[in-house]
Amino acid sequence: MAPIKQLIQFLFMEKKDIFYAVLFGFIAGIASVGLFAASGYLISKAALETPLYALIVLTSTVKLLGFIKAGAKYGERLVSHRATFTILSNLRVNFFEKLEPLVPQVFRKYRSGDILGRVVGDVESLQNFFLRVFYPPIVLVLVFISTIFFTSFYSFSVAMILLVGYFVTTFIIPLLFSIKQMKIKQQVRANRGELSTEVTEYMFGDKELKLFQQSEEKKQALLQHSDAYIQAQNRENMNKVFNQSVTGFITFVTSWFVLALGAYLVANGNLDGIFLAMLVMISLTVFEPMAPMGVFPIYYQESQSAVSRLNDVVEDTEIEIDEGNGKINTTGAPAIRVNNVSFNYFSEWRKTLSDITLKIDSGTKTAIVGASGSGKSTLLQLLIKLQFAEGGRITWNNQKYDEIAAEEIWEQSKVVLQENHFFYGTVQDNLLLANPQVTDKELNSALERVLLSDFALTDHVAERGENLSGGEKQRLAIARALLKQGDLWVLDEPTSSLDAKTEKMILDDIYQSATNDTLLLVSHRINGLEKMDQIIVMEHGRIIEQGSYDALMKQKGYLYEMKQLEQSLLI
């Protein structure tokens, strides 16, 4: 669908306010023209020693038109801005609803700062579409046609001059300036996206920048992006102002032509002199609604580009969307099969996973080990539908993954990731994410099981858990998993920040809790994996060894070498 057509659909969700905005705008425009026309006529009439009662009528008419103009203008601003804010709200909600299913895949291609810039900047710029693109031309045409029709009764020649001025200020000048403005606007959008990205990087990487003493260099780079954005904005605004100045100049030139022609017609007896001031005042006023038309092509192109940039994200065919919407047909611990599965991140020159085939029986415990970057975490994300395989097949109790809704998988999964997010609030708030129905007693019990009994449910948790240590974050994440319902445990380096004693106690508790569940554990450590039913060894995105602990030790392959190295480091 064309971007502007898509935007117009959102506009007509508020068609009542659009109708009133056009109506009030037309009334305000006509009242303004009538006000100045009546004023010009009143000036001429007063000079001819007109009876007082006639002047009183004209004066009252001028005042009445002034009140009508002010009231209509207020009504136009009220309903047009109300419609604009509602439309922007609908756009944001619509964009978020389309964006939400793409997470986290969307971050494989777009940086968070870029998406933030589109959500804030591009959506915000669309407010100009209704206020400066959609309804002002409608109001302008209605007002101008009515004015030309009225003026032609007094002088057809004057009406033609106004018509020529209308075409010059409405079409020719905006077209000339819009060509330059489009180039400037492209640079503004590019600079805004770069600035948003740099600000996000600077904020998220603040600690690392300080520790490596690169904060000042990054700050200077950020200021350079800011200066480039400001300069581009200045060029854009200067072009707009110059456009409006030229338009204003042409309107005054048109009024001079009206005055000159009117004087000529009066001198030749083709126009009653009492109407000359009225026609001049009309020429000065009728172009007032044309001010927005000077920037019409600019805002039109800006709106079109903004919608296109938003659609680029949510309609990107390269970002895979899970089409599954079915229920899981079976209950209990799942048996998972992975057949010839491959996966690759955007712009990666190598495969993250290549031809992965493995069998995970119901109720078994499987460990996945290997060097950093071997694809262990990516494999887990495929199994819980946070990423989607490019090829191959995954099944849950012989039911195809692409037939199952991601929410169904998540409902059955108890997950602890390498990096776990904690929200600003309390310990209780963060634990209740797992199960809002649990009691305080169950929450405290979960904390005790992960050796966090010194934590109170009302204790404060800072944004992203900044006031928690690495080990406390991992244990709090495990506590959330313990509180959740489900028959599949997915643990990605859940105890990497814990000491050996604490790690053993917590893992023993997890193994006991998962006696009848299917458990997947990613680990760099070999110690303690004797309890696993099978061990998957990965390297460079491939499975190089697979089997029980004892069998792999007898092979004296990769796992055996890792075990020997681990033991030598502990001695």
ZAMARGU-4260 file (C-alpha; in steps of 0.2 Angstrom, whole numbers, plus 5000, padded with zeros to 4 digits):
<rodrens>
0) 5000/5000/5000 | 5006/5017/4996 | 5013/5026/5011 | 5001/5041/5010 | 4986/5030/5006
5) 4990/5021/5022 | 4991/5037/5032 | 4975/5043/5025 | 4967/5028/5032 | 4972/5033/5049
10) 4965/5051/5046 | 4948/5045/5042 | 4947/5036/5058 | 4944/5054/5065 | 4933/5059/5050
15) 4921/5069/5062 | 4935/5080/5068 | 4942/5082/5050 | 4925/5088/5044 | 4924/5101/5058
20) 4942/5106/5055 | 4938/5109/5036 | 4921/5118/5041 | 4929/5129/5054 | 4944/5133/5043
25) 4932/5138/5028 | 4922/5149/5040 | 4937/5157/5047 | 4945/5160/5029 | 4929/5167/5022
30) 4926/5178/5038 | 4943/5185/5036 | 4941/5190/5018 | 4924/5197/5022 | 4931/5207/5037
35) 4944/5215/5026 | 4932/5218/5012 | 4920/5226/5023 | 4933/5237/5031 | 4939/5243/5014
40) 4921/5247/5009 | 4918/5255/5026 | 4933/5267/5023 | 4927/5272/5006 | 4910/5274/5011
45) 4915/5285/5026 | 4924/5296/5014 | 4908/5300/5005 | 4899/5307/5020 | 4887/5292/5021
50) 4873/5293/5034 | 4877/5288/5051 | 4865/5273/5052 | 4873/5266/5036 | 4891/5267/5044
55) 4884/5259/5060 | 4878/5245/5050 | 4894/5243/5042 | 4904/5245/5058 | 4893/5231/5066
60) 4896/5220/5052 | 4915/5222/5053 | 4914/5218/5072 | 4903/5203/5069 | 4915/5196/5056
65) 4929/5198/5068 | 4920/5188/5081 | 4916/5175/5068 | 4934/5174/5062 | 4941/5172/5080
70) 4928/5159/5085 | 4930/5149/5069 | 4949/5150/5070 | 4948/5144/5088 | 4937/5129/5084
75) 4948/5125/5069 | 4963/5124/5080 | 4954/5114/5093 | 4947/5100/5082 | 4962/5099/5071
80) 4975/5097/5085 | 4963/5085/5094 | 4962/5075/5078 | 4981/5076/5076 | 4985/5070/5093
85) 4973/5056/5091 | 4980/5051/5075 | 4998/5051/5081 | 4992/5040/5096 | 4984/5028/5084
90) 5000/5028/5073 | 5011/5024/5088 | 5000/5010/5094 | 4999/5002/5077 | 5017/5003/5074
95) 5021/4995/5091 | 5008/4981/5088 | 5018/4977/5072 | 5035/4980/5080 | 5032/4969/5095
100) 5031/4952/5086 | 5047/4956/5077 | 5057/4957/5093 | 5071/4951/5095 | 5073/4948/5077
105) 5072/4966/5072 | 5088/4970/5082 | 5098/4958/5071 | 5096/4971/5057 | 5092/4988/5065
110) 5100/4996/5080 | 5090/5001/5095 | 5094/5019/5093 | 5089/5019/5075 | 5072/5011/5079
115) 5070/5024/5094 | 5073/5038/5081 | 5060/5032/5070 | 5047/5029/5084 | 5050/5046/5091
120) 5056/5057/5076 | 5046/5050/5061 | 5030/5048/5070 | 5031/5065/5078 | 5034/5073/5060
125) 5018/5065/5054 | 5008/5078/5064 | 5012/5090/5050 | 5003/5079/5038 | 4985/5083/5044
130) 4989/5101/5050 | 4999/5106/5035 | 4996/5094/5021 | 4979/5086/5021 | 4965/5099/5026
135) 4974/5116/5022 | 4973/5114/5003 | 4954/5109/5005 | 4951/5125/5015 | 4962/5135/5003
140) 4952/5130/4987 | 4935/5133/4995 | 4940/5150/5001 | 4949/5155/4985 | 4935/5149/4974
145) 4922/5158/4984 | 4933/5174/4984 | 4936/5173/4965 | 4918/5171/4962 | 4913/5186/4973
150) 4927/5197/4965 | 4922/5193/4947 | 4905/5202/4950 | 4915/5218/4952 | 4930/5216/4941
155) 4934/5201/4930 | 4951/5207/4927 | 4955/5209/4946 | 4949/5191/4948 | 4961/5185/4935
160) 4976/5193/4943 | 4971/5185/4960 | 4970/5168/4950 | 4987/5170/4943 | 4994/5175/4960
165) 4986/5159/4967 | 4994/5147/4954 | 5011/5156/4957 | 5011/5155/4976 | 5002/5138/4977
170) 5011/5128/4963 | 5026/5136/4955 | 5035/5142/4971 | 5032/5127/4982 | 5038/5116/4968
175) 5055/5125/4965 | 5059/5125/4984 | 5053/5107/4987 | 5066/5100/4976 | 5080/5108/4987
180) 5071/5104/5003 | 5069/5085/4999 | 5088/5084/4998 | 5090/5093/5014 | 5077/5083/5023
185) 5085/5067/5018 | 5101/5073/5027 | 5091/5078/5042 | 5083/5061/5044 | 5100/5052/5042
190) 5108/5064/5054 | 5094/5061/5067 | 5095/5042/5065 | 5114/5043/5068 | 5112/5055/5083
195) 5099/5043/5091 | 5110/5028/5089 | 5126/5037/5096 | 5116/5044/5111 | 5110/5026/5114
200) 5127/5019/5113 | 5134/5033/5124 | 5121/5029/5138 | 5122/5010/5138 | 5141/5010/5137
205) 5144/5024/5150 | 5153/5013/5162 | 5165/5004/5149 | 5169/5021/5142 | 5174/5028/5158
210) 5184/5013/5163 | 5193/5013/5147 | 5195/5032/5148 | 5186/5034/5131 | 5172/5044/5138
215) 5178/5061/5132 | 5182/5054/5114 | 5165/5047/5113 | 5157/5063/5119 | 5166/5073/5106
220) 5160/5061/5093 | 5142/5063/5099 | 5144/5082/5099 | 5150/5081/5081 | 5134/5071/5076
225) 5124/5083/5086 | 5131/5098/5077 | 5129/5090/5060 | 5110/5087/5065 | 5108/5105/5071
230) 5116/5112/5055 | 5105/5101/5044 | 5090/5107/5054 | 5096/5125/5052 | 5097/5123/5033
235) 5080/5115/5032 | 5072/5130/5042 | 5081/5143/5032 | 5074/5135/5016 | 5057/5135/5024
240) 5058/5153/5029 | 5065/5159/5013 | 5051/5149/5004 | 5038/5158/5015 | 5046/5175/5012
245) 5046/5173/4993 | 5028/5168/4994 | 5024/5183/5005 | 5033/5194/4992 | 5023/5187/4978
250) 5006/5191/4987 | 5011/5209/4990 | 5016/5210/4972 | 4999/5203/4967 | 4991/5216/4978
255) 5001/5230/4969 | 4995/5224/4953 | 4977/5224/4959 | 4979/5242/4965 | 4987/5247/4949
260) 4974/5239/4938 | 4960/5245/4950 | 4965/5263/4948 | 4966/5261/4930 | 4949/5254/4929
265) 4942/5268/4940 | 4950/5281/4929 | 4942/5274/4914 | 4925/5272/4922 | 4925/5253/4922
270) 4925/5252/4941 | 4916/5262/4954 | 4929/5270/4965 | 4921/5265/4981 | 4925/5247/4978
275) 4944/5249/4975 | 4949/5249/4993 | 4938/5233/4995 | 4947/5224/4981 | 4964/5229/4987
280) 4960/5223/5005 | 4953/5207/4998 | 4969/5204/4988 | 4979/5206/5004 | 4968/5194/5014
285) 4964/5180/5002 | 4982/5174/5001 | 4983/5172/5020 | 4977/5154/5020 | 4991/5151/5006
290) 5005/5152/5019 | 5004/5134/5023 | 5004/5130/5004 | 5022/5137/5003 | 5028/5122/5013
295) 5015/5109/5007 | 5027/5099/4996 | 5040/5099/5009 | 5029/5092/5022 | 5021/5080/5010
300) 5038/5073/5006 | 5042/5072/5024 | 5027/5063/5029 | 5029/5051/5014 | 5047/5047/5019
305) 5042/5045/5038 | 5029/5032/5034 | 5041/5023/5022 | 5054/5023/5036 | 5042/5016/5048
310) 5036/5003/5036 | 5054/4998/5032 | 5055/4991/5049 | 5038/4982/5052 | 5036/4976/5034
315) 5054/4971/5031 | 5053/4954/5022 | 5071/4949/5028 | 5065/4949/5046 | 5056/4932/5050
320) 5040/4932/5059 | 5033/4917/5067 | 5017/4913/5058 | 5012/4899/5071 | 4996/4901/5080
325) 4992/4884/5086 | 4991/4876/5103 | 5002/4863/5110 | 4993/4846/5107 | 5001/4837/5121
330) 5004/4839/5140 | 5019/4835/5151 | 5038/4836/5148 | 5041/4838/5129 | 5052/4828/5118
335) 5061/4839/5106 | 5068/4834/5089 | 5080/4845/5079 | 5084/4840/5061 | 5096/4848/5049
340) 5093/4866/5057 | 5103/4881/5051 | 5103/4899/5056 | 5113/4915/5052 | 5112/4932/5058
345) 5110/4947/5046 | 5126/4952/5037 | 5136/4938/5045 | 5148/4930/5033 | 5147/4913/5042
350) 5133/4902/5048 | 5129/4903/5066 | 5122/4886/5066 | 5125/4873/5052 | 5115/4857/5050
355) 5111/4854/5068 | 5103/4837/5072 | 5099/4831/5089 | 5086/4822/5100 | 5080/4827/5117
360) 5069/4814/5125 | 5055/4818/5137 | 5060/4821/5155 | 5079/4820/5151 | 5093/4831/5156
365) 5104/4838/5142 | 5119/4849/5143 | 5126/4859/5129 | 5144/4864/5130 | 5158/4871/5119
370) 5169/4887/5117 | 5162/4904/5117 | 5154/4908/5100 | 5150/4890/5096 | 5131/4893/5094
375) 5125/4886/5111 | 5114/4901/5116 | 5108/4903/5098 | 5102/4885/5098 | 5092/4888/5114
380) 5084/4903/5107 | 5078/4893/5092 | 5071/4880/5104 | 5061/4893/5113 | 5056/4903/5098
385) 5066/4919/5101 | 5074/4916/5084 | 5068/4906/5069 | 5078/4893/5059 | 5082/4897/5041
390) 5081/4878/5037 | 5077/4861/5044 | 5064/4856/5056 | 5060/4857/5075 | 5046/4847/5083
395) 5039/4847/5100 | 5032/4830/5104 | 5031/4827/5085 | 5022/4843/5082 | 5030/4855/5071
400) 5037/4871/5079 | 5030/4882/5065 | 5013/4876/5069 | 5014/4881/5087 | 5012/4899/5093
405) 5027/4906/5102 | 5017/4911/5117 | 5013/4892/5119 | 5031/4888/5120 | 5035/4902/5132
410) 5020/4896/5143 | 5028/4879/5145 | 5046/4886/5147 | 5056/4890/5163 | 5070/4901/5156
415) 5086/4909/5163 | 5096/4918/5150 | 5114/4924/5150 | 5108/4942/5152 | 5092/4944/5162
420) 5082/4960/5163 | 5076/4967/5179 | 5063/4981/5180 | 5063/4996/5191 | 5053/4993/5206
425) 5054/4980/5220 | 5060/4962/5222 | 5042/4957/5223 | 5038/4966/5207 | 5051/4957/5197
430) 5047/4940/5204 | 5029/4941/5200 | 5033/4942/5182 | 5034/4923/5183 | 5017/4921/5191
435) 5006/4935/5197 | 4995/4923/5207 | 5009/4917/5219 | 5008/4921/5237 | 5021/4931/5247
440) 5025/4914/5256 | 5029/4906/5239 | 5040/4921/5234 | 5050/4920/5250 | 5052/4902/5248
445) 5059/4904/5231 | 5071/4917/5238 | 5077/4905/5251 | 5080/4891/5238 | 5092/4902/5229
450) 5100/4908/5245 | 5093/4925/5244 | 5084/4924/5261 | 5091/4941/5266 | 5081/4949/5252
455) 5064/4957/5257 | 5050/4957/5245 | 5049/4976/5247 | 5068/4979/5243 | 5071/4991/5229
460) 5078/4985/5212 | 5086/4999/5202 | 5083/5000/5183 | 5091/4985/5174 | 5095/4979/5192
465) 5110/4991/5193 | 5110/4989/5212 | 5112/4970/5211 | 5128/4960/5209 | 5130/4948/5195
470) 5127/4933/5206 | 5112/4941/5214 | 5105/4944/5197 | 5107/4926/5192 | 5100/4919/5208
475) 5085/4931/5206 | 5082/4925/5188 | 5083/4907/5194 | 5070/4911/5208 | 5058/4918/5194
480) 5061/4902/5185 | 5057/4891/5200 | 5040/4901/5202 | 5035/4898/5184 | 5024/4884/5178
485) 5030/4873/5164 | 5039/4857/5159 | 5054/4863/5150 | 5069/4871/5158 | 5080/4881/5148
490) 5096/4887/5157 | 5109/4897/5148 | 5125/4899/5160 | 5113/4901/5175 | 5127/4900/5188
495) 5142/4907/5179 | 5144/4921/5192 | 5142/4910/5207 | 5155/4902/5218 | 5156/4883/5217
500) 5147/4879/5233 | 5133/4891/5230 | 5132/4884/5212 | 5131/4866/5217 | 5117/4869/5230
505) 5106/4879/5218 | 5109/4867/5203 | 5105/4852/5215 | 5089/4861/5219 | 5085/4864/5201
510) 5088/4845/5196 | 5077/4840/5210 | 5063/4851/5204 | 5065/4846/5186 | 5065/4827/5190
515) 5050/4824/5178 | 5054/4839/5167 | 5065/4841/5151 | 5080/4851/5155 | 5092/4860/5144
520) 5108/4867/5152 | 5121/4878/5143 | 5138/4878/5152 | 5156/4881/5150 | 5160/4870/5165
525) 5162/4851/5164 | 5162/4848/5182 | 5145/4842/5188 | 5139/4836/5171 | 5140/4818/5176
530) 5121/4819/5181 | 5116/4824/5163 | 5108/4810/5152 | 5117/4817/5137 | 5130/4830/5133
535) 5130/4840/5116 | 5147/4847/5112 | 5147/4861/5099 | 5161/4870/5090 | 5159/4884/5076
540) 5140/4881/5075 | 5141/4862/5073 | 5139/4847/5084 | 5155/4838/5085 | 5151/4826/5099
545) 5135/4819/5107 | 5132/4806/5120 | 5132/4802/5138 | 5146/4809/5150 | 5154/4792/5151
550) 5154/4788/5133 | 5161/4805/5128 | 5175/4803/5141 | 5180/4786/5134 | 5181/4794/5117
555) 5194/4805/5123 | 5189/4819/5111 | 5184/4837/5114 | 5175/4835/5130 | 5188/4824/5138
560) 5201/4838/5133 | 5190/4851/5141 | 5189/4841/5157 | 5207/4838/5158 | 5210/4857/5156
565) 5197/4861/5169 | 5205/4850/5182 | 5223/4856/5178 | 5216/4874/5182 | 5208/4869/5198
570) 5224/4860/5205
</rodrens>
